[in-house]
Amino acid sequence: MIVIADVDPAPGVGAFFGELHAEISKGLGAVGYVTNGAVRDLPALSASKFQCFAGGTSVSHAYAHLVDIAEPIEIGGLTIHSGDLLHADCHGVLKVPVEIAPDLPGVVSQIAERERQLVELCRQPHFSIEQLRLAVHEGKEHIPELRR
């Protein structure tokens, strides 16, 4: 992931990142771009399948230049350091503690299975609040994330 903070007084007036930077980034092995600033060339970015998470869009390149590299930055209230493990999807970007990364596949599978079971229960013809209450109570025993 490439993470760049727009440090202008009004972030997003110009867009540092667009089609060309996406192709360069992909060629160097990056899979996404995160910024509080703007991006441009949306149709080309979409076609390239390069993921961008930005504060907005801008038609202009503006006057962009890099002032620091590999320094901690804050994007949307999230402090990001070089080497952080990031997860990003259509809902946004979050930082995953590296120490829990090995446990994620198992926990995600448990949660996905539990959600599948709950959806199946909700689709039953005689579904009730009491059935939901019992199912959620039972689920808390089996899914670590629900015990919190």
N, C-alpha and C positions, 0 to 999 in steps of 0.2 A: 504494500500500500504506500502510496505517496501522500504525505500530509503536509499541506502548506497553509500557513495562517496569513491572511491578507491584513497587514498592519497599517493600512491607510486609515486616516480618520473616519472615512466612510467606506468600509469594506464592500467590494462588489461593484464599484463604479466601472471598473474595467475587469476583463477576464484574462487571467494568466494562462488558463488551460482550455484547450479546444482539440480539434481533430488532429493536428500535427503532434501536439504533446501526447495525446493518447497513443498514437502509433509509435512514437519514440518510446514511451513508457512500456507498452506491450512488448516491443522489441527487446527491452532491457529486463523483462520478466515481471513487471508490475501487473497487478490485477485490478487496481482501483485507485481512485483519487479522492481525497477528503479535504475540504476547505470551508472556511467561513465566508470566503469571497464568492466570486461568480465563475461560471463556465460559459463557453460559447460553442457554436457548431453542434447543437443538439441532435439534428437528424444524423449527422455523421458519427457522433458519439454513440448513439443508439445502434446504428448499423454495425459499428465496430465491436459491440458487446463489451466495451470497456466501461466499468461501473464508475460513476461519479456521484459524489455526495457533496453538495454545495449549498451555500446560502442563497443562491439565486442565479440568474443568467444575465449576460450583458452582450451587447452587440460589439462592443469595443475591446480592443487589445489594451488600451490605455498605456501608461508608462510603467511597465512592470520590471522589477529587478529584485534579485535575491539579496537579503541582508544577512542571514545566518543559515547555517546548515547543521542538522543533527542536534538542535537545541530543543528542550521541552517547549511545547506550545499548547495553547488552549483553543479548542474549537467547540463552540456551543456549550461551554461549561465543562467539557471533558479535557483533562490534561493528558497529553500524549507525549511519550518519550520514544526515542529511537529504540526499536526492538520490541515495543509493546505488541501484544497479540490483540488484533482488532477483529470484530465480527460486524459485518455491514450487510444490510438488506434493504428492501423497500421501506422499512420502518425507521431506519436510521443507522447510527454507528455506536457501538459500545466497546469498551475495553474488557477483555477477559483476563483474569489473573492467570499468569502462566502456570502457576503451581497446580491449578485444577484442570488444566487442559487434558491430561491423560484420562481423567474421569468423565469427561463430557460425553463421549459416544454412548456409554452405558446409561448415564442419567437421561440423556436426550431420548434414547430408545424407551426407557421406562415411562417418561412423560408422554411421549407420542402414543404408546400403547394405552396408557391410562386415559388419555383424551379420546382415543378411538372407542374405548369401552364406554365412556360417558356419552359420547355422541350416539352410539348404538342404543344405549338405555333411553336416551331422550326421544328416540324415534319409535319406541314401542307404543302400541295403541293405548295402553292403560298407564302410561307414565305419570308419576305423581311427585309432589314435593317430598313426600316421605321417602320414596325410593331414591331421589336425588340426595337427600340428607344422609341416608345410609351408605350410599355409594361414595359420597365425598368423605365421610367418616372412615370408611374402609380404606380408601385411597391414601389417606394421611399416614397410614401404617406402612405403606409400601413405597412411597415416593419421597425421598429425602427432601426435595425442594418444597413439598407441601407441608412439611412439619414445622417450618419456620414461622 
